[in-house]
Amino acid sequence: MKVDQLKYIDSMQFMNTSLASLTKNLGDNHPITTEYFKKQGYSSEQISLAYRKGIFPHEYIDSHDRFKETELPLIHEFHSVLGGIS
């Protein structure tokens, strides 16, 4: 899915391991990203959130208009037909 200049892709289609494994291999070594976020005024605690896996409502994001919403969806929208999240 493409939204303006951002393109959302399924990394498992072209990588031999998950993003979680790849970022775990980096450890705490994210100098370029960390420096960018620091210049934007984010705290170290906020920056650390960018380096961990989170929960994303994949089935809820069904159109470009969803990205324009300014509030989180209701908790029942955070489910996955893949299992493991409900």
PDB file of N, CA, C and O in Angstrom:
ATOM      1  N   MET A   1       0.851  -1.161   0.000  1.00  0.00           N
ATOM      2  CA  MET A   1       0.000   0.000   0.000  1.00  0.00           C
ATOM      3  C   MET A   1       0.902   1.232   0.000  1.00  0.00           C
ATOM      4  O   MET A   1       1.917   1.264   0.696  1.00  0.00           O
ATOM      5  N   LYS A   2       0.535   2.229  -0.771  1.00  0.00           N
ATOM      6  CA  LYS A   2       1.314   3.455  -0.839  1.00  0.00           C
ATOM      7  C   LYS A   2       0.443   4.616  -0.385  1.00  0.00           C
ATOM      8  O   LYS A   2      -0.691   4.768  -0.838  1.00  0.00           O
ATOM      9  N   VAL A   3       0.986   5.437   0.517  1.00  0.00           N
ATOM     10  CA  VAL A   3       0.308   6.629   1.001  1.00  0.00           C
ATOM     11  C   VAL A   3       1.273   7.788   0.816  1.00  0.00           C
ATOM     12  O   VAL A   3       2.295   7.868   1.498  1.00  0.00           O
ATOM     13  N   ASP A   4       0.951   8.678  -0.098  1.00  0.00           N
ATOM     14  CA  ASP A   4       1.848   9.780  -0.460  1.00  0.00           C
ATOM     15  C   ASP A   4       3.215   9.207  -0.800  1.00  0.00           C
ATOM     16  O   ASP A   4       3.332   8.408  -1.729  1.00  0.00           O
ATOM     17  N   GLN A   5       4.258   9.603  -0.062  1.00  0.00           N
ATOM     18  CA  GLN A   5       5.606   9.118  -0.359  1.00  0.00           C
ATOM     19  C   GLN A   5       5.973   7.862   0.423  1.00  0.00           C
ATOM     20  O   GLN A   5       7.051   7.306   0.217  1.00  0.00           O
ATOM     21  N   LEU A   6       5.093   7.404   1.318  1.00  0.00           N
ATOM     22  CA  LEU A   6       5.368   6.205   2.109  1.00  0.00           C
ATOM     23  C   LEU A   6       4.817   4.973   1.418  1.00  0.00           C
ATOM     24  O   LEU A   6       3.694   4.978   0.912  1.00  0.00           O
ATOM     25  N   LYS A   7       5.609   3.928   1.402  1.00  0.00           N
ATOM     26  CA  LYS A   7       5.172   2.670   0.809  1.00  0.00           C
ATOM     27  C   LYS A   7       5.274   1.587   1.881  1.00  0.00           C
ATOM     28  O   LYS A   7       6.354   1.345   2.420  1.00  0.00           O
ATOM     29  N   TYR A   8       4.161   0.942   2.188  1.00  0.00           N
ATOM     30  CA  TYR A   8       4.114  -0.116   3.182  1.00  0.00           C
ATOM     31  C   TYR A   8       4.230  -1.461   2.472  1.00  0.00           C
ATOM     32  O   TYR A   8       3.422  -1.788   1.602  1.00  0.00           O
ATOM     33  N   ILE A   9       5.243  -2.233   2.852  1.00  0.00           N
ATOM     34  CA  ILE A   9       5.487  -3.510   2.198  1.00  0.00           C
ATOM     35  C   ILE A   9       5.619  -4.614   3.236  1.00  0.00           C
ATOM     36  O   ILE A   9       5.938  -4.355   4.397  1.00  0.00           O
ATOM     37  N   ASP A  10       5.377  -5.807   2.820  1.00  0.00           N
ATOM     38  CA  ASP A  10       5.556  -6.980   3.670  1.00  0.00           C
ATOM     39  C   ASP A  10       6.999  -7.439   3.519  1.00  0.00           C
ATOM     40  O   ASP A  10       7.367  -8.033   2.505  1.00  0.00           O
ATOM     41  N   SER A  11       7.809  -7.163   4.526  1.00  0.00           N
ATOM     42  CA  SER A  11       9.244  -7.451   4.436  1.00  0.00           C
ATOM     43  C   SER A  11       9.538  -8.940   4.312  1.00  0.00           C
ATOM     44  O   SER A  11      10.590  -9.311   3.791  1.00  0.00           O
ATOM     45  N   MET A  12       8.651  -9.791   4.772  1.00  0.00           N
ATOM     46  CA  MET A  12       8.898 -11.233   4.696  1.00  0.00           C
ATOM     47  C   MET A  12       8.886 -11.743   3.252  1.00  0.00           C
ATOM     48  O   MET A  12       9.332 -12.859   2.986  1.00  0.00           O
ATOM     49  N   GLN A  13       8.382 -10.935   2.325  1.00  0.00           N
ATOM     50  CA  GLN A  13       8.364 -11.349   0.919  1.00  0.00           C
ATOM     51  C   GLN A  13       9.753 -11.300   0.297  1.00  0.00           C
ATOM     52  O   GLN A  13      10.000 -11.987  -0.694  1.00  0.00           O
ATOM     53  N   PHE A  14      10.664 -10.509   0.852  1.00  0.00           N
ATOM     54  CA  PHE A  14      11.975 -10.400   0.232  1.00  0.00           C
ATOM     55  C   PHE A  14      13.141 -10.512   1.207  1.00  0.00           C
ATOM     56  O   PHE A  14      14.294 -10.385   0.796  1.00  0.00           O
ATOM     57  N   MET A  15      12.868 -10.744   2.479  1.00  0.00           N
ATOM     58  CA  MET A  15      13.951 -10.907   3.453  1.00  0.00           C
ATOM     59  C   MET A  15      13.920 -12.333   3.998  1.00  0.00           C
ATOM     60  O   MET A  15      12.869 -12.973   4.024  1.00  0.00           O
ATOM     61  N   ASN A  16      15.066 -12.818   4.429  1.00  0.00           N
ATOM     62  CA  ASN A  16      15.133 -14.199   4.887  1.00  0.00           C
ATOM     63  C   ASN A  16      14.844 -14.352   6.377  1.00  0.00           C
ATOM     64  O   ASN A  16      14.934 -15.456   6.914  1.00  0.00           O
ATOM     65  N   THR A  17      14.500 -13.263   7.044  1.00  0.00           N
ATOM     66  CA  THR A  17      14.144 -13.333   8.457  1.00  0.00           C
ATOM     67  C   THR A  17      13.192 -12.191   8.778  1.00  0.00           C
ATOM     68  O   THR A  17      12.995 -11.295   7.957  1.00  0.00           O
ATOM     69  N   SER A  18      12.606 -12.218   9.953  1.00  0.00           N
ATOM     70  CA  SER A  18      11.628 -11.193  10.326  1.00  0.00           C
ATOM     71  C   SER A  18      12.306  -9.883  10.713  1.00  0.00           C
ATOM     72  O   SER A  18      13.487  -9.857  11.062  1.00  0.00           O
ATOM     73  N   LEU A  19      11.544  -8.806  10.645  1.00  0.00           N
ATOM     74  CA  LEU A  19      12.079  -7.515  11.076  1.00  0.00           C
ATOM     75  C   LEU A  19      12.447  -7.544  12.548  1.00  0.00           C
ATOM     76  O   LEU A  19      13.421  -6.910  12.953  1.00  0.00           O
ATOM     77  N   ALA A  20      11.681  -8.271  13.358  1.00  0.00           N
ATOM     78  CA  ALA A  20      11.993  -8.381  14.779  1.00  0.00           C
ATOM     79  C   ALA A  20      13.388  -8.976  14.982  1.00  0.00           C
ATOM     80  O   ALA A  20      14.156  -8.492  15.813  1.00  0.00           O
ATOM     81  N   SER A  21      13.712 -10.015  14.229  1.00  0.00           N
ATOM     82  CA  SER A  21      15.039 -10.629  14.333  1.00  0.00           C
ATOM     83  C   SER A  21      16.129  -9.682  13.845  1.00  0.00           C
ATOM     84  O   SER A  21      17.194  -9.590  14.455  1.00  0.00           O
ATOM     85  N   LEU A  22      15.868  -8.986  12.760  1.00  0.00           N
ATOM     86  CA  LEU A  22      16.860  -8.066  12.222  1.00  0.00           C
ATOM     87  C   LEU A  22      17.152  -6.918  13.184  1.00  0.00           C
ATOM     88  O   LEU A  22      18.314  -6.564  13.386  1.00  0.00           O
ATOM     89  N   THR A  23      16.125  -6.340  13.773  1.00  0.00           N
ATOM     90  CA  THR A  23      16.360  -5.242  14.705  1.00  0.00           C
ATOM     91  C   THR A  23      16.994  -5.730  16.003  1.00  0.00           C
ATOM     92  O   THR A  23      17.768  -5.010  16.634  1.00  0.00           O
ATOM     93  N   LYS A  24      16.662  -6.957  16.396  1.00  0.00           N
ATOM     94  CA  LYS A  24      17.297  -7.525  17.594  1.00  0.00           C
ATOM     95  C   LYS A  24      18.804  -7.676  17.362  1.00  0.00           C
ATOM     96  O   LYS A  24      19.602  -7.443  18.270  1.00  0.00           O
ATOM     97  N   ASN A  25      19.187  -8.063  16.147  1.00  0.00           N
ATOM     98  CA  ASN A  25      20.603  -8.203  15.814  1.00  0.00           C
ATOM     99  C   ASN A  25      21.351  -6.875  15.885  1.00  0.00           C
ATOM    100  O   ASN A  25      22.555  -6.854  16.142  1.00  0.00           O
ATOM    101  N   LEU A  26      20.643  -5.765  15.657  1.00  0.00           N
ATOM    102  CA  LEU A  26      21.281  -4.458  15.740  1.00  0.00           C
ATOM    103  C   LEU A  26      21.570  -4.039  17.181  1.00  0.00           C
ATOM    104  O   LEU A  26      22.434  -3.200  17.435  1.00  0.00           O
ATOM    105  N   GLY A  27      20.836  -4.637  18.117  1.00  0.00           N
ATOM    106  CA  GLY A  27      21.003  -4.243  19.514  1.00  0.00           C
ATOM    107  C   GLY A  27      20.592  -2.797  19.689  1.00  0.00           C
ATOM    108  O   GLY A  27      19.542  -2.377  19.202  1.00  0.00           O
ATOM    109  N   ASP A  28      21.418  -2.038  20.384  1.00  0.00           N
ATOM    110  CA  ASP A  28      21.123  -0.628  20.614  1.00  0.00           C
ATOM    111  C   ASP A  28      21.856   0.274  19.629  1.00  0.00           C
ATOM    112  O   ASP A  28      21.970   1.477  19.865  1.00  0.00           O
ATOM    113  N   ASN A  29      22.343  -0.274  18.551  1.00  0.00           N
ATOM    114  CA  ASN A  29      23.153   0.473  17.608  1.00  0.00           C
ATOM    115  C   ASN A  29      22.302   0.986  16.440  1.00  0.00           C
ATOM    116  O   ASN A  29      22.219   0.343  15.394  1.00  0.00           O
ATOM    117  N   HIS A  30      21.679   2.141  16.630  1.00  0.00           N
ATOM    118  CA  HIS A  30      20.864   2.789  15.598  1.00  0.00           C
ATOM    119  C   HIS A  30      21.298   4.247  15.488  1.00  0.00           C
ATOM    120  O   HIS A  30      20.466   5.134  15.679  1.00  0.00           O
ATOM    121  N   PRO A  31      22.555   4.530  15.192  1.00  0.00           N
ATOM    122  CA  PRO A  31      23.055   5.905  15.296  1.00  0.00           C
ATOM    123  C   PRO A  31      22.374   6.913  14.373  1.00  0.00           C
ATOM    124  O   PRO A  31      22.109   8.038  14.798  1.00  0.00           O
ATOM    125  N   ILE A  32      22.085   6.552  13.141  1.00  0.00           N
ATOM    126  CA  ILE A  32      21.495   7.506  12.209  1.00  0.00           C
ATOM    127  C   ILE A  32      20.059   7.828  12.612  1.00  0.00           C
ATOM    128  O   ILE A  32      19.664   8.993  12.658  1.00  0.00           O
ATOM    129  N   THR A  33      19.288   6.790  12.902  1.00  0.00           N
ATOM    130  CA  THR A  33      17.899   6.994  13.301  1.00  0.00           C
ATOM    131  C   THR A  33      17.820   7.746  14.620  1.00  0.00           C
ATOM    132  O   THR A  33      17.006   8.658  14.768  1.00  0.00           O
ATOM    133  N   THR A  34      18.660   7.370  15.582  1.00  0.00           N
ATOM    134  CA  THR A  34      18.661   8.033  16.877  1.00  0.00           C
ATOM    135  C   THR A  34      18.988   9.520  16.726  1.00  0.00           C
ATOM    136  O   THR A  34      18.322  10.367  17.321  1.00  0.00           O
ATOM    137  N   GLU A  35      19.987   9.826  15.952  1.00  0.00           N
ATOM    138  CA  GLU A  35      20.378  11.224  15.746  1.00  0.00           C
ATOM    139  C   GLU A  35      19.252  12.019  15.089  1.00  0.00           C
ATOM    140  O   GLU A  35      18.994  13.162  15.467  1.00  0.00           O
ATOM    141  N   TYR A  36      18.590  11.425  14.117  1.00  0.00           N
ATOM    142  CA  TYR A  36      17.476  12.102  13.449  1.00  0.00           C
ATOM    143  C   TYR A  36      16.372  12.433  14.452  1.00  0.00           C
ATOM    144  O   TYR A  36      15.907  13.571  14.509  1.00  0.00           O
ATOM    145  N   PHE A  37      15.951  11.443  15.243  1.00  0.00           N
ATOM    146  CA  PHE A  37      14.876  11.673  16.200  1.00  0.00           C
ATOM    147  C   PHE A  37      15.283  12.668  17.281  1.00  0.00           C
ATOM    148  O   PHE A  37      14.452  13.459  17.728  1.00  0.00           O
ATOM    149  N   LYS A  38      16.535  12.644  17.706  1.00  0.00           N
ATOM    150  CA  LYS A  38      17.006  13.620  18.701  1.00  0.00           C
ATOM    151  C   LYS A  38      16.896  15.036  18.150  1.00  0.00           C
ATOM    152  O   LYS A  38      16.497  15.952  18.869  1.00  0.00           O
ATOM    153  N   LYS A  39      17.247  15.219  16.884  1.00  0.00           N
ATOM    154  CA  LYS A  39      17.142  16.542  16.260  1.00  0.00           C
ATOM    155  C   LYS A  39      15.692  17.008  16.160  1.00  0.00           C
ATOM    156  O   LYS A  39      15.418  18.208  16.124  1.00  0.00           O
ATOM    157  N   GLN A  40      14.770  16.052  16.116  1.00  0.00           N
ATOM    158  CA  GLN A  40      13.345  16.379  16.054  1.00  0.00           C
ATOM    159  C   GLN A  40      12.774  16.675  17.439  1.00  0.00           C
ATOM    160  O   GLN A  40      11.619  17.083  17.561  1.00  0.00           O
ATOM    161  N   GLY A  41      13.585  16.470  18.489  1.00  0.00           N
ATOM    162  CA  GLY A  41      13.153  16.789  19.845  1.00  0.00           C
ATOM    163  C   GLY A  41      12.557  15.637  20.635  1.00  0.00           C
ATOM    164  O   GLY A  41      11.951  15.860  21.683  1.00  0.00           O
ATOM    165  N   TYR A  42      12.716  14.414  20.155  1.00  0.00           N
ATOM    166  CA  TYR A  42      12.182  13.265  20.876  1.00  0.00           C
ATOM    167  C   TYR A  42      13.121  12.853  22.009  1.00  0.00           C
ATOM    168  O   TYR A  42      14.340  12.979  21.892  1.00  0.00           O
ATOM    169  N   SER A  43      12.546  12.362  23.097  1.00  0.00           N
ATOM    170  CA  SER A  43      13.343  11.892  24.232  1.00  0.00           C
ATOM    171  C   SER A  43      13.902  10.503  23.935  1.00  0.00           C
ATOM    172  O   SER A  43      13.442   9.820  23.019  1.00  0.00           O
ATOM    173  N   SER A  44      14.895  10.095  24.717  1.00  0.00           N
ATOM    174  CA  SER A  44      15.481   8.753  24.547  1.00  0.00           C
ATOM    175  C   SER A  44      14.423   7.669  24.733  1.00  0.00           C
ATOM    176  O   SER A  44      14.439   6.655  24.035  1.00  0.00           O
ATOM    177  N   GLU A  45      13.508   7.883  25.671  1.00  0.00           N
ATOM    178  CA  GLU A  45      12.437   6.900  25.914  1.00  0.00           C
ATOM    179  C   GLU A  45      11.521   6.791  24.695  1.00  0.00           C
ATOM    180  O   GLU A  45      11.132   5.690  24.307  1.00  0.00           O
ATOM    181  N   GLN A  46      11.180   7.918  24.100  1.00  0.00           N
ATOM    182  CA  GLN A  46      10.335   7.905  22.907  1.00  0.00           C
ATOM    183  C   GLN A  46      11.058   7.247  21.735  1.00  0.00           C
ATOM    184  O   GLN A  46      10.458   6.486  20.976  1.00  0.00           O
ATOM    185  N   ILE A  47      12.339   7.542  21.596  1.00  0.00           N
ATOM    186  CA  ILE A  47      13.129   6.964  20.500  1.00  0.00           C
ATOM    187  C   ILE A  47      13.208   5.449  20.635  1.00  0.00           C
ATOM    188  O   ILE A  47      13.149   4.735  19.634  1.00  0.00           O
ATOM    189  N   SER A  48      13.339   4.957  21.846  1.00  0.00           N
ATOM    190  CA  SER A  48      13.447   3.502  22.047  1.00  0.00           C
ATOM    191  C   SER A  48      12.196   2.769  21.567  1.00  0.00           C
ATOM    192  O   SER A  48      12.269   1.594  21.210  1.00  0.00           O
ATOM    193  N   LEU A  49      11.060   3.443  21.556  1.00  0.00           N
ATOM    194  CA  LEU A  49       9.821   2.825  21.067  1.00  0.00           C
ATOM    195  C   LEU A  49       9.904   2.513  19.575  1.00  0.00           C
ATOM    196  O   LEU A  49       9.251   1.583  19.101  1.00  0.00           O
ATOM    197  N   ALA A  50      10.691   3.271  18.841  1.00  0.00           N
ATOM    198  CA  ALA A  50      10.820   3.050  17.397  1.00  0.00           C
ATOM    199  C   ALA A  50      11.607   1.785  17.081  1.00  0.00           C
ATOM    200  O   ALA A  50      11.572   1.294  15.952  1.00  0.00           O
ATOM    201  N   TYR A  51      12.312   1.261  18.068  1.00  0.00           N
ATOM    202  CA  TYR A  51      13.182   0.096  17.838  1.00  0.00           C
ATOM    203  C   TYR A  51      12.586  -1.216  18.313  1.00  0.00           C
ATOM    204  O   TYR A  51      13.267  -2.241  18.312  1.00  0.00           O
ATOM    205  N   ARG A  52      11.358  -1.200  18.709  1.00  0.00           N
ATOM    206  CA  ARG A  52      10.776  -2.453  19.173  1.00  0.00           C
ATOM    207  C   ARG A  52       9.516  -2.779  18.383  1.00  0.00           C
ATOM    208  O   ARG A  52       8.891  -1.913  17.770  1.00  0.00           O
ATOM    209  N   LYS A  53       9.178  -4.030  18.422  1.00  0.00           N
ATOM    210  CA  LYS A  53       7.996  -4.492  17.710  1.00  0.00           C
ATOM    211  C   LYS A  53       6.759  -4.069  18.488  1.00  0.00           C
ATOM    212  O   LYS A  53       6.733  -4.112  19.718  1.00  0.00           O
ATOM    213  N   GLY A  54       5.756  -3.668  17.762  1.00  0.00           N
ATOM    214  CA  GLY A  54       4.513  -3.263  18.396  1.00  0.00           C
ATOM    215  C   GLY A  54       3.329  -3.983  17.785  1.00  0.00           C
ATOM    216  O   GLY A  54       3.488  -4.867  16.944  1.00  0.00           O
ATOM    217  N   ILE A  55       2.161  -3.602  18.208  1.00  0.00           N
ATOM    218  CA  ILE A  55       0.925  -4.182  17.686  1.00  0.00           C
ATOM    219  C   ILE A  55       0.339  -3.194  16.700  1.00  0.00           C
ATOM    220  O   ILE A  55       0.197  -2.009  17.001  1.00  0.00           O
ATOM    221  N   PHE A  56       0.002  -3.682  15.533  1.00  0.00           N
ATOM    222  CA  PHE A  56      -0.538  -2.834  14.476  1.00  0.00           C
ATOM    223  C   PHE A  56      -1.855  -3.434  13.992  1.00  0.00           C
ATOM    224  O   PHE A  56      -1.919  -4.637  13.736  1.00  0.00           O
ATOM    225  N   PRO A  57      -2.899  -2.633  13.861  1.00  0.00           N
ATOM    226  CA  PRO A  57      -4.201  -3.159  13.423  1.00  0.00           C
ATOM    227  C   PRO A  57      -4.252  -3.362  11.902  1.00  0.00           C
ATOM    228  O   PRO A  57      -4.898  -2.592  11.190  1.00  0.00           O
ATOM    229  N   HIS A  58      -3.571  -4.396  11.416  1.00  0.00           N
ATOM    230  CA  HIS A  58      -3.436  -4.623   9.975  1.00  0.00           C
ATOM    231  C   HIS A  58      -4.776  -4.707   9.251  1.00  0.00           C
ATOM    232  O   HIS A  58      -4.954  -4.068   8.214  1.00  0.00           O
ATOM    233  N   GLU A  59      -5.715  -5.480   9.777  1.00  0.00           N
ATOM    234  CA  GLU A  59      -7.003  -5.625   9.093  1.00  0.00           C
ATOM    235  C   GLU A  59      -7.809  -4.334   9.129  1.00  0.00           C
ATOM    236  O   GLU A  59      -8.642  -4.106   8.251  1.00  0.00           O
ATOM    237  N   TYR A  60      -7.578  -3.484  10.126  1.00  0.00           N
ATOM    238  CA  TYR A  60      -8.288  -2.208  10.242  1.00  0.00           C
ATOM    239  C   TYR A  60      -7.837  -1.239   9.148  1.00  0.00           C
ATOM    240  O   TYR A  60      -8.648  -0.470   8.634  1.00  0.00           O
ATOM    241  N   ILE A  61      -6.570  -1.269   8.792  1.00  0.00           N
ATOM    242  CA  ILE A  61      -6.037  -0.368   7.774  1.00  0.00           C
ATOM    243  C   ILE A  61      -6.396  -0.936   6.402  1.00  0.00           C
ATOM    244  O   ILE A  61      -5.620  -1.667   5.786  1.00  0.00           O
ATOM    245  N   ASP A  62      -7.578  -0.583   5.949  1.00  0.00           N
ATOM    246  CA  ASP A  62      -8.092  -1.132   4.692  1.00  0.00           C
ATOM    247  C   ASP A  62      -8.238  -0.081   3.593  1.00  0.00           C
ATOM    248  O   ASP A  62      -8.739  -0.379   2.509  1.00  0.00           O
ATOM    249  N   SER A  63      -7.800   1.152   3.875  1.00  0.00           N
ATOM    250  CA  SER A  63      -7.846   2.200   2.858  1.00  0.00           C
ATOM    251  C   SER A  63      -6.890   3.321   3.240  1.00  0.00           C
ATOM    252  O   SER A  63      -6.430   3.393   4.380  1.00  0.00           O
ATOM    253  N   HIS A  64      -6.592   4.194   2.282  1.00  0.00           N
ATOM    254  CA  HIS A  64      -5.720   5.342   2.538  1.00  0.00           C
ATOM    255  C   HIS A  64      -6.339   6.292   3.557  1.00  0.00           C
ATOM    256  O   HIS A  64      -5.617   6.958   4.299  1.00  0.00           O
ATOM    257  N   ASP A  65      -7.640   6.360   3.600  1.00  0.00           N
ATOM    258  CA  ASP A  65      -8.317   7.271   4.519  1.00  0.00           C
ATOM    259  C   ASP A  65      -8.058   6.932   5.980  1.00  0.00           C
ATOM    260  O   ASP A  65      -8.121   7.815   6.835  1.00  0.00           O
ATOM    261  N   ARG A  66      -7.770   5.676   6.282  1.00  0.00           N
ATOM    262  CA  ARG A  66      -7.488   5.283   7.670  1.00  0.00           C
ATOM    263  C   ARG A  66      -6.269   6.023   8.221  1.00  0.00           C
ATOM    264  O   ARG A  66      -6.203   6.297   9.420  1.00  0.00           O
ATOM    265  N   PHE A  67      -5.306   6.348   7.360  1.00  0.00           N
ATOM    266  CA  PHE A  67      -4.104   7.036   7.809  1.00  0.00           C
ATOM    267  C   PHE A  67      -4.376   8.497   8.162  1.00  0.00           C
ATOM    268  O   PHE A  67      -3.543   9.142   8.799  1.00  0.00           O
ATOM    269  N   LYS A  68      -5.513   9.017   7.762  1.00  0.00           N
ATOM    270  CA  LYS A  68      -5.868  10.395   8.074  1.00  0.00           C
ATOM    271  C   LYS A  68      -6.567  10.526   9.431  1.00  0.00           C
ATOM    272  O   LYS A  68      -6.763  11.637   9.924  1.00  0.00           O
ATOM    273  N   GLU A  69      -6.941   9.398  10.032  1.00  0.00           N
ATOM    274  CA  GLU A  69      -7.622   9.424  11.317  1.00  0.00           C
ATOM    275  C   GLU A  69      -6.675   9.947  12.393  1.00  0.00           C
ATOM    276  O   GLU A  69      -5.475   9.677  12.360  1.00  0.00           O
ATOM    277  N   THR A  70      -7.223  10.696  13.343  1.00  0.00           N
ATOM    278  CA  THR A  70      -6.398  11.334  14.366  1.00  0.00           C
ATOM    279  C   THR A  70      -6.494  10.670  15.732  1.00  0.00           C
ATOM    280  O   THR A  70      -5.873  11.135  16.688  1.00  0.00           O
ATOM    281  N   GLU A  71      -7.257   9.600  15.838  1.00  0.00           N
ATOM    282  CA  GLU A  71      -7.381   8.860  17.092  1.00  0.00           C
ATOM    283  C   GLU A  71      -7.151   7.374  16.824  1.00  0.00           C
ATOM    284  O   GLU A  71      -7.375   6.883  15.718  1.00  0.00           O
ATOM    285  N   LEU A  72      -6.702   6.677  17.855  1.00  0.00           N
ATOM    286  CA  LEU A  72      -6.525   5.232  17.724  1.00  0.00           C
ATOM    287  C   LEU A  72      -7.875   4.549  17.549  1.00  0.00           C
ATOM    288  O   LEU A  72      -8.882   5.025  18.073  1.00  0.00           O
ATOM    289  N   PRO A  73      -7.907   3.447  16.825  1.00  0.00           N
ATOM    290  CA  PRO A  73      -9.164   2.695  16.710  1.00  0.00           C
ATOM    291  C   PRO A  73      -9.493   2.041  18.051  1.00  0.00           C
ATOM    292  O   PRO A  73      -8.644   1.944  18.937  1.00  0.00           O
ATOM    293  N   LEU A  74     -10.730   1.599  18.179  1.00  0.00           N
ATOM    294  CA  LEU A  74     -11.151   0.906  19.399  1.00  0.00           C
ATOM    295  C   LEU A  74     -10.361  -0.380  19.566  1.00  0.00           C
ATOM    296  O   LEU A  74      -9.875  -0.947  18.587  1.00  0.00           O
ATOM    297  N   ILE A  75     -10.233  -0.840  20.797  1.00  0.00           N
ATOM    298  CA  ILE A  75      -9.400  -2.003  21.116  1.00  0.00           C
ATOM    299  C   ILE A  75      -9.814  -3.247  20.334  1.00  0.00           C
ATOM    300  O   ILE A  75      -8.961  -4.066  19.992  1.00  0.00           O
ATOM    301  N   HIS A  76     -11.098  -3.404  20.048  1.00  0.00           N
ATOM    302  CA  HIS A  76     -11.523  -4.611  19.314  1.00  0.00           C
ATOM    303  C   HIS A  76     -11.033  -4.610  17.865  1.00  0.00           C
ATOM    304  O   HIS A  76     -11.096  -5.642  17.198  1.00  0.00           O
ATOM    305  N   GLU A  77     -10.546  -3.468  17.366  1.00  0.00           N
ATOM    306  CA  GLU A  77      -9.982  -3.417  16.018  1.00  0.00           C
ATOM    307  C   GLU A  77      -8.566  -3.990  15.965  1.00  0.00           C
ATOM    308  O   GLU A  77      -8.052  -4.289  14.887  1.00  0.00           O
ATOM    309  N   PHE A  78      -7.938  -4.141  17.134  1.00  0.00           N
ATOM    310  CA  PHE A  78      -6.587  -4.691  17.194  1.00  0.00           C
ATOM    311  C   PHE A  78      -6.666  -6.211  17.286  1.00  0.00           C
ATOM    312  O   PHE A  78      -6.406  -6.801  18.335  1.00  0.00           O
ATOM    313  N   HIS A  79      -7.023  -6.819  16.186  1.00  0.00           N
ATOM    314  CA  HIS A  79      -7.084  -8.279  16.099  1.00  0.00           C
ATOM    315  C   HIS A  79      -6.413  -8.696  14.796  1.00  0.00           C
ATOM    316  O   HIS A  79      -6.155  -7.870  13.920  1.00  0.00           O
ATOM    317  N   SER A  80      -6.143  -9.956  14.686  1.00  0.00           N
ATOM    318  CA  SER A  80      -5.512 -10.440  13.466  1.00  0.00           C
ATOM    319  C   SER A  80      -6.089 -11.799  13.101  1.00  0.00           C
ATOM    320  O   SER A  80      -6.265 -12.668  13.956  1.00  0.00           O
ATOM    321  N   VAL A  81      -6.378 -11.965  11.829  1.00  0.00           N
ATOM    322  CA  VAL A  81      -6.843 -13.266  11.366  1.00  0.00           C
ATOM    323  C   VAL A  81      -5.697 -14.277  11.359  1.00  0.00           C
ATOM    324  O   VAL A  81      -5.922 -15.480  11.230  1.00  0.00           O
ATOM    325  N   LEU A  82      -4.470 -13.778  11.499  1.00  0.00           N
ATOM    326  CA  LEU A  82      -3.303 -14.662  11.533  1.00  0.00           C
ATOM    327  C   LEU A  82      -3.137 -15.344  12.882  1.00  0.00           C
ATOM    328  O   LEU A  82      -2.417 -16.337  12.991  1.00  0.00           O
ATOM    329  N   GLY A  83      -3.787 -14.828  13.896  1.00  0.00           N
ATOM    330  CA  GLY A  83      -3.692 -15.414  15.233  1.00  0.00           C
ATOM    331  C   GLY A  83      -2.591 -14.769  16.044  1.00  0.00           C
ATOM    332  O   GLY A  83      -1.743 -14.052  15.514  1.00  0.00           O
ATOM    333  N   GLY A  84      -2.616 -15.037  17.345  1.00  0.00           N
ATOM    334  CA  GLY A  84      -1.593 -14.515  18.237  1.00  0.00           C
ATOM    335  C   GLY A  84      -1.899 -13.146  18.777  1.00  0.00           C
ATOM    336  O   GLY A  84      -1.308 -12.740  19.778  1.00  0.00           O
ATOM    337  N   ILE A  85      -2.805 -12.412  18.151  1.00  0.00           N
ATOM    338  CA  ILE A  85      -3.169 -11.076  18.622  1.00  0.00           C
ATOM    339  C   ILE A  85      -4.684 -11.024  18.711  1.00  0.00           C
ATOM    340  O   ILE A  85      -5.392 -11.301  17.743  1.00  0.00           O
ATOM    341  N   SER A  86      -5.159 -10.669  19.878  1.00  0.00           N
ATOM    342  CA  SER A  86      -6.619 -10.476  20.011  1.00  0.00           C
ATOM    343  C   SER A  86      -6.922  -9.628  21.203  1.00  0.00           C
ATOM    344  O   SER A  86      -8.089  -9.352  21.484  1.00  0.00           O
TER     345      SER A  86
END
